[in-house]
Amino acid sequence: MTPRAVFPGFSSSLALTSDSPVGVVVDRARGCLIYDPGGKEYLDLLSGMGVAALGHAHPRVAEAISAQAARHLHVMVYGEYVIESQVRLASRLAGLLPAGLDKVYFTNSGTEAVEGAIKMVRKATGRSGMLAFRGAFHGDTTGAVSLGGNPLYRDPFVPLLPHCGLLEFNDTGSLKAINESTAAVFVEPVQSEAGVILPEPGFLAELAASCRAAGALLVFDEVITGLGRTGSLFALEREGVVPDVLLLAKAVGGGLPLGAFIASEELMSILSQDPPLGHVTTFGGHPLSCAAGLATLEVIIEDQLPARAATLGDYFADALTAAMQGDGLREVRHAGLLLGLEMDSPPLAEAFVAECLKERLLTGRTLHDDGLIRLAPPLIISEAELDDAVLRMQRALSRARSQPDA
Ligand SMILES: Cc1ncc(COP(=O)(O)O)c(C=O)c1O
């Protein structure tokens, strides 16, 4: 069933982000499956790009949303009234994080968390320089685009924020550029859009040391890595490097819009003093999103989903490698259940994603590496679903390889 047949307004009234949307018509979703109106089921290997950590319509999350909706929705701009779900989620997050990451400012999205952090680090240091990494993606508002690691998505929108520069990920030599004019360095502890690039052992520690030496702040963007995806609740645990600021979004709202930037009391007070209300948001930390987020976080912890992501990630990566490496698949990189499949060429990657869709497998490419397929299945996915995915991907790859342009 084409999107146009079901909802003619899809292309005529809804602003689209590209000329070739996936166009799966969604009727309902449960667990790791998304169903179209004809009952056709798709296995979701993307989780709405890292959002649906518990899969779709998890009963605990649905219950929390209904209970909160029956109690109250939005009542006041963020930070003015005492809202139980906000306070409980902030306290739970702070209790799980290392000391120094104890104050949570809730936003509506990841990119807004980046914007809040930009204001905070510039005001806190009195410096304007900001550095990020080649290949990085931090969101699509203007400040976040200024820190984007791919000129293709930056250049059409210049002039952007001044004094922003890029470092090379995993290149300790490039850290020399961090100096007394640097307010902060923004980094994804596992680069996602860049192609699922893992930090080499010691690189993040060296980055932290360079920041400390220059008096610059270190910001970890855990919008996609946060809440268990990479095999630990936060990716910062992988090497024990504690940043000055932590950014969350995606899974933190349990399927509803929510982001957060988290820092010390001292840093966070920068935004509430001189002037007071120096950073405000109407909907940030919406009670419904916080209730869904809290329920999600509790299930992630109770069901030990970070450990499950670590085990299943290894299992899936090994199975994909055994089934397809050398047949168009060059390499599988992964951190828990965040996987990158490096294909032999961009046309093959494109054909493979299209063939996976015919197999009713939802996979995706990234903005910054045309030859890469990125996978981020729900953390509750079963071994049987992963086995089934590997078989279907094998069939899809064999068809993709037989296409003349691939
Ligand atoms: C690492 C990272 N940071 C920031 C963002 C932006 O988050 P949002 O889309 O919620 O604005 C994304 C989105 O994909 C992301 O992957």
The ligand as an SDF file (V2000), in Angstrom:
LIG
                    3D

 16 16  0  0  0  0  0  0  0  0999 V2000
   24.4170   12.3230   18.6700 C   0  0  0  0  0  0  0  0  0  0  0  0
   23.2100   13.1670   18.4100 C   0  0  0  0  0  0  0  0  0  0  0  0
   23.1230   14.3830   18.9750 N   0  0  0  0  0  0  0  0  0  0  0  0
   22.0540   15.1790   18.7790 C   0  0  0  0  0  0  0  0  0  0  0  0
   21.0110   14.7750   17.9850 C   0  0  0  0  0  0  0  0  0  0  0  0
   19.8260   15.6720   17.7780 C   0  0  0  0  0  0  0  0  0  0  0  0
   18.7450   15.1800   18.5030 O   0  0  0  0  0  0  0  0  0  0  0  0
   17.2460   15.6110   18.0980 P   0  0  0  0  0  0  0  0  0  0  0  0
   16.9590   14.9910   16.7790 O   0  0  0  0  0  0  0  0  0  0  0  0
   16.4040   15.0820   19.2210 O   0  0  0  0  0  0  0  0  0  0  0  0
   17.2330   17.0930   18.0430 O   0  0  0  0  0  0  0  0  0  0  0  0
   21.0550   13.5150   17.3770 C   0  0  0  0  0  0  0  0  0  0  0  0
   19.9630   13.0700   16.5100 C   0  0  0  0  0  0  0  0  0  0  0  0
   20.0190   12.1140   15.7890 O   0  0  0  0  0  0  0  0  0  0  0  0
   22.1790   12.6860   17.6000 C   0  0  0  0  0  0  0  0  0  0  0  0
   22.2900   11.4700   17.0390 O   0  0  0  0  0  0  0  0  0  0  0  0
  1  2  1  0
  2  3  1  0
  2 15  2  0
  3  4  2  0
  4  5  1  0
  5  6  1  0
  5 12  2  0
  6  7  1  0
  7  8  1  0
  8  9  2  0
  8 10  1  0
  8 11  1  0
 12 13  1  0
 12 15  1  0
 13 14  2  0
 15 16  1  0
M  END
$$$$
